[in-house]
Amino acid sequence: MNRLRWLLAAVIAIELAWLAVPVFRRLNSTRIQAPPLQLYHDSATARDLARLPDRFLFDSLEKWKELANAYLAYGHYAQADACLKAAQELDSQSPDVALQRGLCFERLGQLEPAREQFQKAAAGSRGLLSSRAWYHLGRLALRAEDREAATHAFEMAGETHWASVYQRAKLMVRGGQPESGEKLLKTLASQHPDDLHVWLLRSQALAAQGKTTEAIAANDRAQRSLSTLVFDDTELYLRPIRRQFGLVRDFAEAREGLRSGSSREAAESLAEALIADPLWSNCYLNVNQDAAELALQAGRPALAQTLLDRQITDLRFPSAKYWEVLGDLALTQGKTELATDAWQRSSTIS
């Protein structure tokens, strides 16, 4: 009987010890001091970012990378770097962590630490990640006015990293090698035939070669082109991360509901929440007109009117989009003269 009691006691002790391990890990998990979120974000975004650390019971590489992504996406670079530093302590060889940490240092103005992290990312990776690291090294070299180092970095980024190809061409054209630059620009134009920057630089390269007629034609083409070349793909990386949180997520859900015709509720809820949000003024400048457009598409003109009124009375920002949406709203109300006047104002501004 005593032996059985000892066995039961041993089993219970082992179970208690086993349960104590995750409790101990949870109690000793590291917490990064959050930025003053309510000073920078709408209520929904601030709430989501504040709750994000609670998704993770324990410290892990996944935890630090996800927190860093969120903080980096919303511009909290000091907090992002603290998370990435913790991630590097768990995996010192991770090239993607090094690249992100380089981005944080770069935005914090700490260029030498940024260079070290980009070099680490470039040395430990291949493909697009390596190209991105070399491209950022090239940009840092340009800031230091080190033409040779910049040229080397952009070459190492690869022949199909088009932003780097453009930078190489620009260095050639402005460095007295317009013929070599023009060759790169022709290749670049095959991938970005309607890019403003490519045509402007081609115009400069042709003019430097004395090809005046061709230079004028290239400049004319530039006037009819748009910017299609991405010079910093960081935004492309961060945009889907923002869509996981707060107002950006709500806008995406509202647009998808209206686009698919499945629901208008998300657009209505978004407009109502934005009107009631005491932190709405932390949002980007166009937020009221964008929400008003969705409310109007959802068949809620009163909500649209409230949002448009606020854009004028509180922000004093009568943009082209504001007048366009106001014209659409007036048309639904049967105010054709007001609608026409608003659309004309929109056309004049744009």
C-alpha positions as CSV (number, residue, x, y, z in Angstrom):
1,M,0.0,0.0,0.0
2,N,2.8,2.4,0.9
3,R,4.5,1.5,-2.3
4,L,1.4,2.4,-4.3
5,R,1.2,5.7,-2.4
6,W,4.8,6.5,-3.3
7,L,4.1,5.7,-6.9
8,L,1.1,8.0,-7.0
9,A,3.0,10.7,-5.3
10,A,5.8,10.4,-7.8
11,V,3.4,10.5,-10.8
12,I,1.7,13.6,-9.3
13,A,5.1,15.3,-8.7
14,I,6.1,14.6,-12.3
15,E,2.9,16.0,-13.7
16,L,3.1,19.1,-11.6
17,A,6.7,19.6,-12.7
18,W,5.7,19.1,-16.3
19,L,2.9,21.7,-15.9
20,A,5.2,24.1,-14.2
21,V,7.5,24.4,-17.2
22,P,5.1,26.3,-19.5
23,V,3.9,28.4,-16.6
24,F,7.5,29.3,-15.9
25,R,8.2,30.1,-19.5
26,R,5.0,32.2,-19.7
27,L,5.9,34.2,-16.6
28,N,9.4,34.7,-17.9
29,S,8.5,35.6,-21.5
30,T,9.9,38.9,-22.6
31,R,7.7,41.8,-23.3
32,I,8.7,44.8,-25.5
33,Q,7.4,48.1,-24.3
34,A,4.8,49.1,-26.8
35,P,4.8,52.6,-28.3
36,P,2.0,55.1,-27.4
37,L,-0.3,53.6,-29.9
38,Q,-3.2,55.9,-29.3
39,L,-1.1,58.9,-30.3
40,Y,-0.5,57.5,-33.8
41,H,-3.4,55.2,-34.8
42,D,-7.2,54.9,-34.9
43,S,-8.8,53.0,-32.1
44,A,-9.2,49.7,-34.0
45,T,-5.5,49.6,-35.1
46,A,-4.2,50.7,-31.7
47,R,-6.3,47.9,-30.1
48,D,-5.1,45.2,-32.5
49,L,-1.5,46.2,-32.1
50,A,-1.7,46.3,-28.3
51,R,-3.2,42.8,-28.3
52,L,-0.8,41.3,-30.7
53,P,1.9,40.2,-28.1
54,D,-0.8,38.3,-26.2
55,R,-1.1,35.8,-29.1
56,F,2.2,34.3,-28.1
57,L,2.5,32.4,-24.8
58,F,6.2,32.0,-25.0
59,D,9.3,33.6,-26.6
60,S,10.0,32.2,-30.0
61,L,11.5,33.2,-33.3
62,E,7.9,33.3,-34.8
63,K,6.8,35.7,-32.0
64,W,9.7,38.1,-32.6
65,K,9.4,38.1,-36.3
66,E,5.7,38.7,-36.3
67,L,5.8,41.5,-33.8
68,A,8.7,43.1,-35.8
69,N,6.7,42.9,-39.0
70,A,3.7,44.7,-37.4
71,Y,5.8,47.4,-35.8
72,L,7.9,47.9,-38.9
73,A,4.7,48.1,-41.1
74,Y,3.3,50.9,-38.9
75,G,6.6,52.8,-38.5
76,H,7.5,51.9,-34.9
77,Y,11.1,51.2,-35.8
78,A,12.6,51.2,-32.3
79,Q,10.2,48.5,-31.2
80,A,10.7,46.6,-34.4
81,D,14.4,46.6,-33.9
82,A,14.1,45.4,-30.3
83,C,12.0,42.4,-31.6
84,L,14.5,41.7,-34.3
85,K,17.4,41.8,-31.9
86,A,15.6,39.2,-29.8
87,A,15.0,37.2,-33.0
88,Q,18.7,37.3,-33.9
89,E,19.6,36.0,-30.4
90,L,17.6,32.9,-31.3
91,D,18.8,32.6,-34.9
92,S,21.9,34.7,-35.6
93,Q,22.2,33.5,-39.2
94,S,18.7,34.4,-40.5
95,P,19.1,36.6,-43.6
96,D,15.5,37.9,-43.6
97,V,15.9,39.0,-39.9
98,A,19.1,40.8,-40.9
99,L,17.4,42.5,-43.8
100,Q,14.5,43.8,-41.7
101,R,16.9,45.0,-39.0
102,G,18.9,46.8,-41.6
103,L,15.6,48.6,-42.7
104,C,15.0,49.6,-39.1
105,F,18.5,51.0,-38.6
106,E,18.2,52.8,-42.0
107,R,15.0,54.5,-41.0
108,L,16.4,55.4,-37.6
109,G,19.3,57.1,-39.3
110,Q,21.9,54.6,-38.0
111,L,23.6,54.0,-41.3
112,E,26.6,52.0,-40.3
113,P,24.6,49.3,-38.3
114,A,22.2,49.3,-41.3
115,R,25.1,48.5,-43.6
116,E,26.3,45.7,-41.4
117,Q,22.9,44.1,-41.4
118,F,22.4,44.4,-45.1
119,Q,25.8,42.9,-45.7
120,K,24.9,40.0,-43.5
121,A,21.6,39.5,-45.4
122,A,23.4,39.6,-48.7
123,A,26.0,37.1,-47.7
124,G,23.6,34.6,-46.3
125,S,20.9,34.5,-49.0
126,R,20.2,34.1,-52.6
127,G,17.5,35.3,-55.1
128,L,15.3,38.2,-54.3
129,L,16.3,38.5,-50.7
130,S,19.9,38.9,-51.7
131,S,19.0,41.3,-54.5
132,R,17.1,43.5,-52.0
133,A,20.0,43.5,-49.6
134,W,22.5,44.5,-52.3
135,Y,20.1,47.2,-53.5
136,H,19.9,48.8,-50.1
137,L,23.7,48.6,-49.8
138,G,23.9,50.5,-53.1
139,R,21.5,53.2,-51.8
140,L,23.6,53.6,-48.6
141,A,26.7,54.0,-50.8
142,L,24.9,56.7,-52.8
143,R,24.2,58.5,-49.6
144,A,27.9,58.3,-48.7
145,E,28.7,59.5,-52.3
146,D,30.7,56.4,-52.8
147,R,30.1,55.8,-56.6
148,E,32.3,52.8,-56.8
149,A,30.7,50.9,-53.9
150,A,27.3,51.8,-55.2
151,T,28.0,50.5,-58.7
152,H,29.3,47.3,-57.2
153,A,26.3,46.8,-55.0
154,F,23.8,47.4,-57.8
155,E,25.7,45.0,-60.1
156,M,25.6,42.4,-57.3
157,A,21.8,42.9,-57.1
158,G,21.5,41.2,-60.5
159,E,20.5,41.8,-64.1
160,T,16.8,41.4,-63.4
161,H,16.5,43.6,-60.3
162,W,15.2,46.5,-62.3
163,A,15.6,49.2,-59.7
164,S,19.3,48.3,-59.5
165,V,19.6,48.3,-63.3
166,Y,18.1,51.8,-63.3
167,Q,20.5,53.0,-60.7
168,R,23.5,51.6,-62.6
169,A,22.2,53.4,-65.8
170,K,21.9,56.7,-63.9
171,L,25.4,56.4,-62.6
172,M,26.7,55.8,-66.1
173,V,24.8,58.6,-67.7
174,R,25.8,61.1,-65.0
175,G,29.3,59.7,-64.9
176,G,30.1,60.5,-68.5
177,Q,29.2,57.1,-70.0
178,P,25.8,57.8,-71.7
179,E,26.3,55.1,-74.4
180,S,26.7,52.4,-71.8
181,G,23.8,53.8,-69.8
182,E,21.6,53.9,-72.9
183,K,22.2,50.2,-73.5
184,L,20.9,49.4,-69.9
185,L,18.0,51.7,-70.4
186,K,16.9,49.9,-73.6
187,T,16.8,46.6,-71.6
188,L,15.0,48.3,-68.8
189,A,12.5,49.8,-71.2
190,S,11.6,46.3,-72.4
191,Q,10.3,45.6,-68.9
192,H,9.0,49.0,-68.1
193,P,8.0,50.6,-71.4
194,D,5.9,53.3,-69.9
195,D,7.9,54.4,-66.9
196,L,8.5,58.1,-66.4
197,H,11.9,57.8,-64.9
198,V,13.2,55.5,-67.6
199,W,12.2,57.9,-70.4
200,L,13.6,60.9,-68.6
201,L,16.9,59.3,-68.1
202,R,16.9,58.0,-71.7
203,S,16.3,61.6,-72.8
204,Q,19.4,62.7,-70.8
205,A,21.5,59.9,-72.2
206,L,20.5,60.7,-75.8
207,A,21.1,64.5,-75.3
208,A,24.6,63.7,-73.8
209,Q,25.4,61.8,-77.0
210,G,24.3,64.7,-79.2
211,K,21.1,62.9,-80.4
212,T,18.9,66.0,-80.0
213,T,15.9,64.8,-82.0
214,E,15.7,61.4,-80.2
215,A,16.2,63.1,-76.8
216,I,13.2,65.4,-77.5
217,A,11.1,62.4,-78.5
218,A,12.1,60.6,-75.3
219,N,11.3,63.6,-73.2
220,D,7.9,63.9,-74.9
221,R,7.3,60.2,-74.2
222,A,8.1,60.9,-70.5
223,Q,5.4,63.5,-70.3
224,R,2.9,60.8,-71.3
225,S,4.2,58.1,-68.9
226,L,3.6,57.1,-65.3
227,S,5.9,55.8,-62.6
228,T,5.8,52.0,-62.8
229,L,9.3,51.1,-61.6
230,V,9.4,50.3,-57.9
231,F,12.5,51.8,-56.3
232,D,11.8,50.5,-52.8
233,D,9.9,47.2,-52.6
234,T,9.7,47.5,-48.8
235,E,6.2,49.0,-49.1
236,L,5.1,46.0,-51.3
237,Y,6.2,43.7,-48.4
238,L,4.6,45.8,-45.7
239,R,1.2,46.5,-47.3
240,P,-0.2,43.0,-46.8
241,I,1.0,43.1,-43.2
242,R,-1.0,46.2,-42.5
243,R,-4.1,44.5,-44.0
244,Q,-4.1,42.3,-40.9
245,F,-4.9,45.1,-38.5
246,G,-7.5,47.7,-37.6
247,L,-8.7,50.2,-40.1
248,V,-6.7,48.9,-43.1
249,R,-8.2,45.5,-42.6
250,D,-11.7,46.9,-42.2
251,F,-11.3,48.9,-45.5
252,A,-10.1,45.8,-47.3
253,E,-13.1,43.8,-46.0
254,A,-15.6,46.5,-46.9
255,R,-14.2,46.9,-50.5
256,E,-14.3,43.1,-51.0
257,G,-17.8,42.9,-49.7
258,L,-19.0,45.6,-52.1
259,R,-16.9,44.2,-55.0
260,S,-18.3,40.7,-54.7
261,G,-21.8,42.0,-54.0
262,S,-22.0,39.6,-50.9
263,S,-22.4,42.2,-48.2
264,R,-22.8,45.9,-47.5
265,E,-22.6,45.5,-43.8
266,A,-18.8,45.8,-43.6
267,A,-18.8,49.2,-45.4
268,E,-21.6,50.5,-43.2
269,S,-19.9,49.3,-40.0
270,L,-16.6,50.9,-41.2
271,A,-18.3,54.3,-41.8
272,E,-20.2,54.2,-38.5
273,A,-17.1,53.2,-36.5
274,L,-15.0,55.9,-38.1
275,I,-17.5,58.5,-37.4
276,A,-17.7,57.4,-33.7
277,D,-13.9,56.9,-33.3
278,P,-12.4,59.6,-31.1
279,L,-9.0,58.9,-32.6
280,W,-10.0,59.2,-36.2
281,S,-7.8,62.3,-36.7
282,N,-4.8,60.0,-36.3
283,C,-5.7,58.4,-39.7
284,Y,-4.3,59.4,-43.0
285,L,-5.6,62.6,-44.6
286,N,-8.0,61.0,-47.2
287,V,-9.7,58.6,-44.8
288,N,-13.0,60.4,-44.6
289,Q,-13.5,60.7,-48.4
290,D,-12.5,57.0,-48.9
291,A,-15.0,55.8,-46.2
292,A,-17.6,58.2,-47.7
293,E,-17.2,56.6,-51.1
294,L,-17.8,53.1,-49.6
295,A,-20.7,54.3,-47.6
296,L,-22.3,55.8,-50.7
297,Q,-21.7,52.5,-52.6
298,A,-23.4,50.7,-49.7
299,G,-26.5,52.9,-50.0
300,R,-25.9,55.0,-46.9
301,P,-25.8,58.6,-48.2
302,A,-26.3,60.1,-44.7
303,L,-23.1,58.4,-43.5
304,A,-21.3,59.6,-46.6
305,Q,-22.5,63.2,-46.0
306,T,-21.3,63.2,-42.4
307,L,-17.8,62.0,-43.4
308,L,-17.5,64.5,-46.3
309,D,-18.6,67.3,-44.0
310,R,-16.0,66.4,-41.5
311,Q,-13.3,66.4,-44.1
312,I,-14.0,70.0,-44.8
313,T,-14.9,71.4,-41.4
314,D,-12.2,69.5,-39.4
315,L,-9.4,69.0,-42.0
316,R,-10.1,71.7,-44.5
317,F,-9.0,69.4,-47.3
318,P,-11.2,69.7,-50.5
319,S,-9.3,67.2,-52.7
320,A,-10.2,66.1,-56.2
321,K,-11.6,62.9,-54.7
322,Y,-13.7,64.8,-52.2
323,W,-15.4,66.8,-55.0
324,E,-15.9,63.6,-57.0
325,V,-17.6,61.8,-54.2
326,L,-19.6,64.9,-53.3
327,G,-20.8,65.0,-56.8
328,D,-21.9,61.4,-56.7
329,L,-23.7,62.0,-53.4
330,A,-25.5,65.1,-54.8
331,L,-26.6,63.0,-57.8
332,T,-28.2,60.4,-55.6
333,Q,-30.1,63.3,-53.9
334,G,-31.3,64.7,-57.2
335,K,-29.2,67.8,-57.0
336,T,-27.8,67.8,-60.5
337,E,-26.5,71.3,-60.5
338,L,-24.5,70.7,-57.3
339,A,-23.3,67.4,-58.8
340,T,-22.1,69.0,-62.0
341,D,-20.3,71.8,-60.1
342,A,-18.6,69.3,-57.8
343,W,-17.4,67.1,-60.7
344,Q,-16.1,70.2,-62.5
345,R,-14.1,71.2,-59.4
346,S,-12.7,67.7,-59.2
347,S,-11.6,67.8,-62.8
348,T,-10.0,71.2,-62.3
349,I,-8.0,70.0,-59.3
350,S,-6.9,66.7,-60.8
